[in-house]
Amino acid sequence: MLKAYTIPFEEGFHARPASNFINTVKDFDGAVKVKKGDKEVDAKSMIQIMTLAAKKGDEIEVIVDGEVDDQDDLIKKLDELFEG
């Protein structure tokens, strides 16, 4: 499952927002990747997330691979995170 998000955070996808994102995806049993442009990283790694250097207004794609029900639950949580 792939879902695109626009970074809404004033500080971009930096320390606190990235940490909140990782805390949301860390317990998901499947694989989660984040892609910005041509770069794709492991969504459970703070260091890799930070290398994206995503700023407010940038678009990222979150790629979720796992059980369908779990994917839906994770996407709902991510929707709340990016809308909140």
PEHU-V984529 format. One line per field, one symbol per residue. phi: phi as a letter, one per 40 degrees, with the letter a starting at -180 (. if undefined). A space follows every 50 residues. Layout:
# PEHU-V984529
phi->???
This chain:
# PEHU-V984529
phi->.bbcbbcccdcgcbdcdccccccccccccccbbbbbgccbbcccbdccdc ccfcbdgcbbbbbbbiddcccdccccccdccccc
